[in-house]
Structure formats: structure tokens, C-alpha cells
């Protein structure tokens, strides 16, 4: 391959984020026309054989704003409603300890 063809796959920036059992990679790459896009990769080690399972999405600049807005709305929803879910979980755990029954959340 020539230098021009290698440019298509060139990583311009990369950020690795370890989060529990998963690792996320945020990579900025350049197309042949020098437009940047993002690849987001989730990597998780499979317990059975130690192989890594990877899931990847490509995010193009024309979608950045809508993607960021959707992600923000989703995170805001979880933050606003998480306390309610945590209280349900705590109640469920207390009920299990006090009485020998459980129920689905």
C-alpha cells in the first residue's frame, strides 16, 4: 500500500479507558479526504478461553451532535432516576434478609 492508502487507517488520537471488566478505546482516525471519524471499541476478556470479545462502532462527524445529545440525555436520565432504583434494591435486600421472600425489580 502507498502512503496515501495508509492515511485512511491512520490513528490521529487514541484514548483508553479501563472500566471494571471492560476496556473502552476511543480512536480518532482520518479518511482519505482527511475527514476525522471516531471508532469506539468495547473489549472484554472471555472467561472460558481468555480471548477478547470486541464490539466496535464508527461515529462520523455528521452524527457527532446527535450522538452526544442522545448520550447526554441517557446519562442524565440514569442520574435522575438512579436513586429510586438504588432505594428499591436496598429495600429488596432488606426484605430478603428480614423475611424469606424476594420480588423482581
SVG drawing of the C-alpha trace seen along z (x, -y; Angstrom):
<svg xmlns="http://www.w3.org/2000/svg" viewBox="-42 -19 46 41">
<polyline fill="none" stroke="black" stroke-width="0.4" points="0.0,0.0 1.1,-3.5 1.3,-6.3 -2.0,-7.7 -3.8,-4.4 -2.2,-4.0 -3.6,-7.5 -7.1,-6.1 -6.4,-4.0 -4.1,-6.4 -4.9,-7.0 -4.8,-10.7 -5.7,-10.3 -6.4,-7.4 -7.8,-7.3 -8.0,-4.0 -10.5,-3.9 -10.5,-0.9 -13.8,-0.4 -14.2,2.7 -14.1,5.8 -14.3,3.8 -11.8,1.5 -13.1,-1.1 -11.0,-2.6 -11.9,-6.0 -9.9,-6.4 -9.9,-9.3 -9.0,-8.3 -8.7,-10.1 -10.3,-9.2 -8.5,-9.6 -10.1,-13.1 -8.7,-13.9 -12.1,-13.9 -11.9,-12.7 -14.2,-10.0 -14.3,-8.1 -14.2,-4.4 -15.4,-3.3 -14.4,0.2 -15.5,2.2 -13.2,5.0 -13.9,7.7 -12.0,10.8 -14.0,14.0 -13.6,16.2 -13.9,19.6 -10.8,19.2 -9.2,15.9 -10.0,14.5 -11.1,10.9 -14.6,10.1 -14.6,6.7 -17.6,4.6 -16.9,1.6 -19.0,-1.3 -18.0,-4.0 -19.1,-7.6 -18.9,-10.1 -18.7,-13.8 -22.1,-14.5 -23.5,-12.4 -21.4,-13.8 -24.0,-16.3 -27.0,-13.9 -24.9,-11.1 -23.6,-13.4 -27.1,-14.7 -28.5,-11.2 -25.8,-10.0 -26.2,-13.1 -30.0,-12.6 -29.5,-8.9 -26.8,-9.6 -29.0,-12.5 -32.0,-10.1 -30.0,-7.5 -28.5,-10.1 -32.0,-11.5 -33.6,-8.0 -30.8,-6.0 -31.6,-7.0 -35.0,-5.5 -33.6,-2.2 -30.9,-2.1 -33.7,-2.5 -35.6,0.3 -32.6,2.6 -31.8,1.7 -35.5,2.5 -35.3,5.7 -32.1,6.8 -33.6,5.8 -36.8,7.8 -34.7,10.8 -32.8,10.6 -35.8,10.0 -38.3,12.3 -37.6,15.3 -39.0,13.9 -37.9,11.8 -39.5,10.0 -38.4,8.7 -37.5,5.1"/>
</svg>
